[in-house]
Amino acid sequence: MVQHLNADIVIIGGSTGGVAAALAAAKAGKRVIMTEESDWIGGQLTSQAVPPDEHAWIEQFGCTASYRQFRNRVRQYYMNNFPVTPEARMRRAFNPGNASVSKLSHEPRAALAVLRDMLAPYVHSGRLTVLEYYKVEQAETNGDRIVSTQLKHVLTDEKVILTGAYFLDATDEGDVLPLASVEYVTGAESVEDTGEPHALPGKADPMDMQAITWCFAMDHIEGEDFTIRRPDQYDFWRSYRADFWPDKQLSWAGVVPYNLKPTTYSLFPDGKHFSLWQYRRLIDRQLFVPGTFESDLTVVNWPQNDYWLGPVIDVSAEERAKHLHNARELSFSLLYWMQTEAPRPDGGAGYPGLRLRGDATGTIDGLAKMPYIRESRRIKAECTVLEQHLSPDCRKDGKAERYPDSVGIGSYRIDLHPSTSLRTYIDVASLPFYIPLGALIPVRMDNLLAACKNIGTTHITNGCYRLHPVEWNIGEAAGYLAAYCVENGLRPRDVRNNAEQLEQFQKLLVAEGIELDWPSVHSV
């Protein structure tokens, strides 16, 4: 028996953007259904185990009010539930992990607890229904509208058909787009396509996508031995070296992304090298009363476990499964190498005290529930964000393109990891930028919105629009837009292309705490 459910707004995907969209749409008074393929909502914040990457001004401005509420509630989660030291409690901006990459680095399960609490009023009232473990497998369309989507429970094969006035694709890979025959692109556009300085010379390559990473959390207990079983692919990964890499991937060698010069990392701080342990640390035990934690806790989302040997989007099921498995094997092999063979400063080898912490990621095997997906299918949109819109080399006035239909702002460098066509980093400066409403709207479909990494960016500009606060802003704007369209009987393009409607919608966003403009700040 197939169950049928209806809502005003159906959100496929419980990603970071999906959660923000659900919050917005439910707050706007609409009946909402949100689905999630795993049992952890939150996407890169939770199931993919990636603590926030954020810009330099995040503590003062540059994000939506609800994202700031999320950040504050993460801090309060630790203050309320953990014996934080008096000194740490006095810090203006408490950072549980004290990571070098983020002003707020925290455990995925803490983010999950906060997100569930933020959704709780709408779930408990019945306005929001969250369907976990459901993956979309079909979409029925009628002309330029989606009529329904069918999803299957990944454990029981139970099916559910969802209908609604508006559908939001908030999956990390843009799963709804091919099912609904929505026009989209993948991979790297060519210079001929976009005119972007860093686009691909020659022909476009739809299969050239950024590396994925299967993250994992670990701690270190000196004197103990937590060495895992030798991974099946260990011999391969132990000897693998890409042509663009200075040494084997399983080594402390790497390249500096913005100048491609060789560099050497260290595991723990040694005063001479960049410490990978501190890089994305989730818990700094020194911030808590002695005895609270046996060790710091860190997440491994490093160059050494970036997987670039093949794409997982728009390939056969067998090919996808192969690359996902290989990505997992790479992460296990990295851990095994660190436990058994990694060079230590004292001349020895291996850190057997490294311990997988699957409890922190909600899994038995120790890896994150889902792979970290940097690059999605991207809709062909009413407005496509180009490198020329935000590169300081292209913007002589020192300001990014200020779209008249701005629905938010963001800031991050154009940061592309090595790709499946075996190209190295592209890491270049960008100006603090704007999110155009047109990038959320497909060129043809009338009741579908992009609400995640699947908006109208390019391979290049995806590199700065894929980060946590930007994805949240995208999802929140999409949720409010869908609610506004339901309320007023409009299509999203009617809102964008009518000056009066656009002004009213932007006023609504501002009233809800969404910043549409930057103050005067510099490139990053």
C-alpha positions as CSV (number, residue, x, y, z in Angstrom):
1,M,0.0,0.0,0.0
2,V,1.3,3.4,-1.0
3,Q,0.6,6.3,1.4
4,H,-0.4,9.7,0.0
5,L,0.5,12.9,1.8
6,N,-0.2,16.5,0.9
7,A,1.2,19.8,2.0
8,D,1.4,23.4,0.8
9,I,5.2,23.0,0.3
10,V,7.1,19.7,-0.2
11,I,10.8,19.9,0.6
12,I,12.8,17.0,-0.8
13,G,16.0,16.8,1.2
14,G,16.8,17.6,4.8
15,S,20.1,19.3,4.0
16,T,21.3,22.5,5.7
17,G,19.3,24.4,3.1
18,G,16.3,22.0,3.5
19,V,16.1,22.6,7.2
20,A,16.3,26.4,6.7
21,A,13.6,26.2,4.1
22,A,11.4,24.2,6.4
23,L,11.8,26.6,9.2
24,A,10.9,29.6,7.0
25,A,7.9,28.0,5.3
26,A,6.5,26.7,8.6
27,K,7.1,30.0,10.3
28,A,5.2,31.6,7.4
29,G,2.2,29.5,8.4
30,K,2.3,26.9,5.6
31,R,1.9,23.1,5.9
32,V,5.2,21.6,5.1
33,I,6.6,18.1,4.5
34,M,10.4,17.7,4.5
35,T,12.1,14.4,3.6
36,E,15.6,13.1,4.4
37,E,17.4,10.1,3.1
38,S,19.2,9.4,6.4
39,D,17.9,9.7,10.0
40,W,19.9,12.9,10.6
41,I,18.6,16.2,9.2
42,G,21.1,19.0,8.6
43,G,23.3,17.8,5.7
44,Q,26.8,19.1,5.8
45,L,26.3,20.3,9.4
46,T,25.4,16.9,10.7
47,S,25.2,13.7,8.5
48,Q,28.2,14.8,6.4
49,A,30.2,15.8,9.6
50,V,31.5,19.1,8.3
51,P,31.6,21.9,10.9
52,P,30.8,25.4,9.6
53,D,33.2,27.2,7.2
54,E,32.4,30.9,7.6
55,H,33.6,34.4,6.7
56,A,35.7,36.8,8.8
57,W,32.7,39.0,9.8
58,I,30.3,36.2,10.8
59,E,30.2,37.2,14.5
60,Q,29.0,40.8,13.5
61,F,27.1,40.5,10.3
62,G,26.7,38.6,7.0
63,C,24.2,35.9,7.8
64,T,20.5,35.6,8.4
65,A,18.9,36.0,11.8
66,S,17.9,32.3,11.9
67,Y,21.4,31.1,11.1
68,R,22.7,33.4,13.9
69,Q,20.1,31.8,16.2
70,F,21.4,28.4,15.2
71,R,25.0,29.4,16.0
72,N,24.0,30.9,19.3
73,R,22.0,27.8,20.3
74,V,25.0,25.6,19.5
75,R,27.1,27.6,21.9
76,Q,24.3,27.5,24.5
77,Y,23.9,23.7,24.0
78,Y,27.4,23.3,25.4
79,M,27.0,25.9,28.1
80,N,23.8,24.3,29.3
81,N,24.9,20.6,29.1
82,F,28.6,20.5,29.8
83,P,31.0,21.6,32.5
84,V,32.7,24.4,30.6
85,T,35.5,26.0,32.5
86,P,34.9,29.4,34.0
87,E,37.6,30.9,31.8
88,A,35.9,29.5,28.6
89,R,32.5,30.7,29.8
90,M,33.9,34.2,29.9
91,R,34.8,34.2,26.2
92,R,32.7,36.4,24.0
93,A,32.5,33.9,21.2
94,F,32.8,30.4,22.7
95,N,34.2,27.9,20.2
96,P,33.8,24.3,21.5
97,G,36.4,22.9,19.1
98,N,38.7,25.9,19.0
99,A,39.4,25.0,15.4
100,S,41.8,26.9,13.2
101,V,39.3,27.0,10.3
102,S,36.2,28.1,12.1
103,K,34.9,30.5,14.8
104,L,32.3,27.9,15.7
105,S,33.5,24.3,15.4
106,H,31.3,21.7,17.1
107,E,30.1,18.1,17.0
108,P,27.7,17.0,14.3
109,R,25.4,15.6,17.0
110,A,25.2,18.9,18.8
111,A,24.1,20.6,15.5
112,L,21.5,17.9,15.1
113,A,20.1,18.5,18.6
114,V,19.9,22.2,17.9
115,L,18.2,21.8,14.5
116,R,15.6,19.4,15.9
117,D,14.9,21.8,18.7
118,M,14.5,24.7,16.2
119,L,12.0,22.6,14.2
120,A,10.2,21.2,17.3
121,P,7.4,23.8,17.6
122,Y,6.3,23.2,14.0
123,V,6.7,19.4,14.2
124,H,4.7,19.2,17.5
125,S,1.9,21.5,16.1
126,G,1.6,19.3,13.0
127,R,2.5,22.1,10.6
128,L,5.8,20.3,9.7
129,T,6.1,16.6,8.9
130,V,9.6,15.2,8.7
131,L,10.0,11.9,6.9
132,E,13.4,10.4,7.6
133,Y,15.0,7.5,5.6
134,Y,13.0,8.4,2.5
135,K,14.8,8.9,-0.9
136,V,13.0,10.4,-3.9
137,E,12.7,7.9,-6.9
138,Q,10.1,9.4,-9.2
139,A,8.5,12.7,-10.1
140,E,5.3,13.2,-12.0
141,T,4.9,16.4,-14.0
142,N,2.2,18.1,-16.1
143,G,3.7,20.5,-18.5
144,D,5.9,23.0,-16.5
145,R,4.6,21.8,-13.1
146,I,5.5,19.0,-10.7
147,V,2.4,17.1,-9.7
148,S,3.8,14.7,-7.2
149,T,6.9,12.9,-6.1
150,Q,7.3,9.3,-5.0
151,L,9.8,8.4,-2.4
152,K,10.9,5.0,-1.0
153,H,12.0,4.2,2.5
154,V,15.6,3.1,2.3
155,L,15.2,0.4,4.9
156,T,11.7,-1.0,4.4
157,D,11.0,-0.1,0.7
158,E,7.7,1.4,1.9
159,K,6.6,4.1,-0.6
160,V,4.9,7.4,-0.2
161,I,3.5,9.8,-2.7
162,L,3.8,13.5,-1.9
163,T,1.7,16.3,-3.5
164,G,1.8,20.0,-2.9
165,A,1.6,23.4,-4.5
166,Y,5.4,23.9,-4.4
167,F,8.3,21.6,-4.4
168,L,11.8,22.5,-3.2
169,D,14.8,20.4,-4.2
170,A,17.0,20.6,-1.1
171,T,19.0,17.4,-1.8
172,D,22.8,17.8,-1.9
173,E,23.0,16.4,-5.4
174,G,19.9,17.9,-7.0
175,D,18.1,14.5,-7.1
176,V,14.7,15.9,-8.2
177,L,16.1,17.6,-11.3
178,P,16.5,14.6,-13.6
179,L,13.4,12.9,-12.3
180,A,11.3,15.9,-13.2
181,S,13.1,16.6,-16.5
182,V,14.3,20.0,-15.1
183,E,17.0,21.6,-17.2
184,Y,20.3,21.5,-15.4
185,V,24.1,21.3,-15.9
186,T,26.8,19.4,-14.2
187,G,30.6,19.6,-14.0
188,A,32.8,22.2,-15.6
189,E,31.6,24.8,-18.1
190,S,33.9,26.0,-20.8
191,V,35.3,29.5,-21.3
192,E,33.1,29.6,-24.4
193,D,30.0,28.9,-22.2
194,T,30.5,31.4,-19.5
195,G,33.5,33.7,-20.3
196,E,34.9,33.0,-16.8
197,P,38.6,33.4,-16.4
198,H,39.0,30.1,-14.6
199,A,36.5,28.1,-16.6
200,L,37.7,25.1,-18.6
201,P,39.6,25.8,-21.8
202,G,38.1,24.0,-24.8
203,K,35.0,22.0,-24.4
204,A,32.8,21.7,-21.3
205,D,33.2,18.6,-19.2
206,P,30.0,17.6,-17.5
207,M,31.8,14.8,-15.6
208,D,34.5,17.1,-14.1
209,M,33.2,17.6,-10.6
210,Q,34.9,18.4,-7.3
211,A,36.1,15.6,-5.0
212,I,33.8,14.2,-2.4
213,T,35.0,13.3,1.1
214,W,33.8,10.7,3.5
215,C,34.6,12.4,6.8
216,F,35.2,10.7,10.1
217,A,35.7,11.8,13.7
218,M,38.5,10.6,15.9
219,D,40.2,11.2,19.2
220,H,43.6,10.1,20.5
221,I,44.3,8.2,23.7
222,E,48.1,7.9,24.3
223,G,49.3,4.4,25.2
224,E,46.2,2.6,23.9
225,D,45.9,0.7,20.6
226,F,42.7,1.2,18.5
227,T,44.2,0.0,15.2
228,I,41.4,-1.0,12.8
229,R,41.4,-3.9,10.5
230,R,43.7,-3.4,7.5
231,P,41.3,-2.0,4.8
232,D,40.9,-4.1,1.6
233,Q,42.1,-1.3,-0.6
234,Y,45.0,-0.2,1.6
235,D,47.8,-1.4,-0.7
236,F,46.3,0.7,-3.5
237,W,45.9,3.9,-1.5
238,R,49.2,3.4,0.2
239,S,51.0,3.7,-3.1
240,Y,48.5,6.1,-5.0
241,R,49.9,9.5,-6.1
242,A,48.1,11.9,-8.4
243,D,50.2,13.6,-11.0
244,F,49.3,17.0,-9.5
245,W,50.3,16.0,-5.9
246,P,53.8,16.3,-4.6
247,D,53.8,12.9,-2.9
248,K,51.6,9.9,-2.2
249,Q,48.1,10.9,-1.0
250,L,48.7,9.0,2.3
251,S,51.5,11.2,3.5
252,W,51.9,14.5,5.3
253,A,52.5,16.2,2.0
254,G,50.1,18.5,0.2
255,V,49.8,21.7,-1.8
256,V,48.8,25.2,-0.7
257,P,45.5,25.6,-2.6
258,Y,45.9,29.3,-3.6
259,N,49.4,29.0,-5.0
260,L,49.8,25.3,-5.5
261,K,53.2,25.2,-3.8
262,P,54.1,22.0,-2.0
263,T,53.6,22.0,1.8
264,T,54.0,19.6,4.7
265,Y,51.4,19.1,7.4
266,S,51.7,17.7,10.9
267,L,49.1,15.7,12.8
268,F,49.6,17.4,16.2
269,P,50.9,21.0,16.6
270,D,54.7,21.0,16.4
271,G,55.3,24.7,16.0
272,K,56.6,24.4,12.4
273,H,53.8,22.9,10.3
274,F,50.1,23.3,9.8
275,S,48.3,21.0,12.3
276,L,45.6,18.9,10.8
277,W,44.5,18.0,14.3
278,Q,43.6,21.5,15.1
279,Y,42.3,22.3,11.6
280,R,38.7,21.0,12.1
281,R,38.8,20.1,15.8
282,L,35.3,19.6,17.2
283,I,36.1,19.5,20.9
284,D,39.1,21.2,22.7
285,R,39.2,19.4,26.0
286,Q,41.0,22.3,27.6
287,L,37.8,24.3,27.4
288,F,36.0,21.8,29.7
289,V,36.5,20.8,33.3
290,P,39.3,18.2,33.6
291,G,38.0,14.7,33.1
292,T,35.1,15.7,30.9
293,F,36.8,14.4,27.8
294,E,39.7,12.0,27.6
295,S,41.0,13.7,24.5
296,D,40.3,16.4,22.0
297,L,37.9,15.3,19.2
298,T,38.6,16.2,15.6
299,V,37.0,15.5,12.3
300,V,39.0,14.3,9.3
301,N,38.0,16.3,6.3
302,W,41.5,16.7,4.9
303,P,43.3,16.7,1.5
304,Q,44.3,13.1,2.3
305,N,40.8,11.8,2.1
306,D,39.4,13.9,-0.8
307,Y,38.2,11.3,-3.3
308,W,38.6,12.4,-7.0
309,L,38.8,9.2,-9.0
310,G,35.3,9.4,-10.4
311,P,32.0,11.3,-10.1
312,V,28.9,9.9,-8.2
313,I,26.4,12.1,-10.1
314,D,24.8,11.1,-13.4
315,V,26.6,7.8,-13.6
316,S,25.2,4.2,-13.4
317,A,24.1,2.8,-10.1
318,E,27.0,0.4,-10.2
319,E,29.5,3.2,-11.0
320,R,28.1,5.4,-8.2
321,A,28.3,2.5,-5.7
322,K,31.9,1.8,-6.7
323,H,33.1,5.4,-6.1
324,L,31.2,5.7,-2.8
325,H,32.8,2.5,-1.7
326,N,36.2,3.6,-2.8
327,A,35.8,6.9,-1.0
328,R,35.0,5.0,2.2
329,E,38.0,2.8,1.7
330,L,40.2,5.9,1.2
331,S,39.1,7.3,4.6
332,F,39.6,3.9,6.4
333,S,43.0,3.6,4.7
334,L,44.0,7.1,5.8
335,L,43.2,6.2,9.4
336,Y,45.0,2.9,9.2
337,W,48.1,4.6,7.7
338,M,48.0,7.1,10.6
339,Q,47.7,4.4,13.1
340,T,50.4,2.2,11.7
341,E,52.8,4.0,9.4
342,A,52.6,7.8,9.6
343,P,55.9,9.4,10.4
344,R,56.1,10.9,13.9
345,P,58.4,13.8,14.9
346,D,60.3,11.5,17.3
347,G,61.4,9.3,14.4
348,G,58.8,6.6,15.1
349,A,55.8,5.6,13.0
350,G,52.1,5.4,13.7
351,Y,49.7,6.6,16.2
352,P,47.8,3.5,17.4
353,G,46.0,5.6,20.0
354,L,43.9,7.3,17.3
355,R,40.3,6.1,17.9
356,L,37.3,6.2,15.5
357,R,34.4,8.0,17.2
358,G,31.3,6.8,15.4
359,D,29.2,7.9,18.4
360,A,30.0,11.5,17.3
361,T,28.8,10.9,13.8
362,G,25.9,8.5,14.6
363,T,27.3,5.4,13.0
364,I,28.7,2.0,14.0
365,D,31.5,1.9,11.5
366,G,32.9,5.3,12.5
367,L,32.5,7.3,9.3
368,A,29.9,10.0,8.7
369,K,26.5,8.9,7.7
370,M,26.8,10.5,4.3
371,P,29.6,11.7,2.1
372,Y,30.4,15.4,1.9
373,I,29.2,16.5,-1.5
374,R,30.7,19.8,-2.6
375,E,29.1,20.1,-6.1
376,S,25.6,19.3,-7.1
377,R,23.6,19.3,-10.3
378,R,22.8,22.9,-10.9
379,I,19.6,24.3,-12.4
380,K,19.6,26.3,-15.6
381,A,18.2,29.4,-13.9
382,E,16.7,32.7,-14.6
383,C,20.0,34.2,-13.4
384,T,23.3,32.4,-13.3
385,V,26.1,33.6,-11.1
386,L,29.4,34.0,-12.9
387,E,32.9,34.5,-11.8
388,Q,32.8,37.9,-13.4
389,H,30.1,38.9,-10.9
390,L,32.4,38.5,-7.9
391,S,36.0,38.3,-8.8
392,P,38.1,41.3,-7.7
393,D,40.1,40.9,-10.9
394,C,36.9,41.5,-12.9
395,R,35.3,44.1,-10.6
396,K,37.3,47.3,-10.8
397,D,35.1,49.1,-8.4
398,G,35.9,46.5,-5.7
399,K,32.3,45.4,-5.3
400,A,30.5,42.3,-6.4
401,E,27.5,42.5,-8.7
402,R,24.6,43.8,-6.7
403,Y,21.6,42.0,-8.2
404,P,18.4,44.0,-7.9
405,D,16.6,40.8,-6.8
406,S,19.0,40.1,-3.9
407,V,17.6,37.6,-1.4
408,G,20.8,37.4,0.8
409,I,24.5,37.7,1.0
410,G,27.6,35.5,1.4
411,S,31.3,35.5,1.5
412,Y,33.9,32.8,0.8
413,R,36.8,32.4,-1.5
414,I,36.3,30.6,-4.8
415,D,37.5,27.3,-3.4
416,L,37.4,24.2,-5.7
417,H,39.0,21.0,-4.6
418,P,40.8,18.6,-7.0
419,S,38.3,17.2,-9.5
420,T,37.3,14.0,-11.1
421,S,39.1,15.0,-14.3
422,L,42.3,15.0,-12.2
423,R,42.6,18.8,-12.1
424,T,44.2,20.4,-9.0
425,Y,42.8,23.1,-6.8
426,I,41.2,26.3,-8.1
427,D,41.4,28.7,-5.1
428,V,41.1,32.4,-5.9
429,A,39.8,35.6,-4.2
430,S,36.2,36.6,-4.3
431,L,34.4,39.7,-3.2
432,P,31.6,39.5,-0.6
433,F,28.7,38.6,-2.8
434,Y,24.9,38.6,-3.2
435,I,22.4,35.8,-3.8
436,P,20.1,36.6,-6.7
437,L,16.5,35.4,-6.5
438,G,16.8,34.4,-10.1
439,A,19.4,31.8,-9.3
440,L,16.7,29.8,-7.3
441,I,14.2,29.8,-10.2
442,P,14.5,27.3,-13.0
443,V,14.1,28.6,-16.6
444,R,11.0,26.6,-17.2
445,M,9.4,24.9,-14.2
446,D,6.9,26.9,-12.4
447,N,6.5,25.2,-9.0
448,L,10.0,24.0,-8.3
449,L,12.7,26.0,-6.5
450,A,16.4,25.1,-5.8
451,A,17.1,25.3,-2.1
452,C,20.6,23.9,-1.7
453,K,23.9,23.8,-3.7
454,N,21.8,23.2,-6.9
455,I,21.1,26.9,-7.6
456,G,22.2,28.7,-10.8
457,T,25.9,28.9,-10.2
458,T,28.7,27.6,-12.3
459,H,31.4,25.0,-11.6
460,I,33.5,28.0,-10.6
461,T,31.1,30.0,-8.5
462,N,29.7,27.0,-6.8
463,G,33.1,27.0,-5.1
464,C,32.0,30.0,-2.9
465,Y,28.2,29.5,-2.8
466,R,28.4,26.0,-1.3
467,L,29.3,26.9,2.3
468,H,27.1,26.6,5.3
469,P,25.7,30.1,5.9
470,V,25.2,30.7,2.2
471,E,23.3,27.4,1.8
472,W,21.2,28.2,4.8
473,N,20.3,31.6,3.3
474,I,19.5,30.0,0.0
475,G,17.1,27.5,1.7
476,E,15.5,30.1,3.9
477,A,14.9,32.4,0.9
478,A,13.4,29.5,-1.0
479,G,11.1,28.6,1.9
480,Y,9.8,32.1,2.2
481,L,9.4,32.5,-1.5
482,A,7.3,29.3,-1.8
483,A,5.2,30.5,1.1
484,Y,4.8,33.9,-0.5
485,C,3.7,32.3,-3.8
486,V,1.1,30.1,-2.1
487,E,-0.2,33.0,-0.1
488,N,-0.6,35.3,-3.2
489,G,-1.3,32.8,-6.0
490,L,1.9,33.7,-7.8
491,R,4.7,31.9,-9.6
492,P,8.3,32.6,-8.4
493,R,9.1,34.3,-11.7
494,D,6.1,36.5,-11.2
495,V,7.6,37.7,-7.9
496,R,11.0,38.3,-9.4
497,N,9.9,40.0,-12.6
498,N,7.3,42.3,-11.1
499,A,8.9,45.3,-9.4
500,E,6.1,45.8,-6.9
501,Q,6.0,42.1,-6.0
502,L,9.8,41.9,-5.7
503,E,9.8,44.9,-3.4
504,Q,7.1,43.4,-1.2
505,F,8.9,40.1,-1.0
506,Q,12.3,41.7,-0.2
507,K,10.6,43.7,2.6
508,L,9.3,40.4,4.0
509,L,12.8,38.9,4.0
510,V,14.3,42.0,5.7
511,A,11.6,41.8,8.3
512,E,12.5,38.2,9.0
513,G,16.2,39.1,9.5
514,I,17.7,38.3,6.1
515,E,20.4,40.7,5.1
516,L,20.2,41.8,1.5
517,D,23.2,44.1,1.4
518,W,26.8,44.2,2.6
519,P,28.4,47.1,4.3
520,S,31.7,48.1,2.8
521,V,34.1,45.2,3.2
522,H,37.1,43.8,1.4
523,S,37.6,40.6,-0.7
524,V,38.6,37.3,0.9
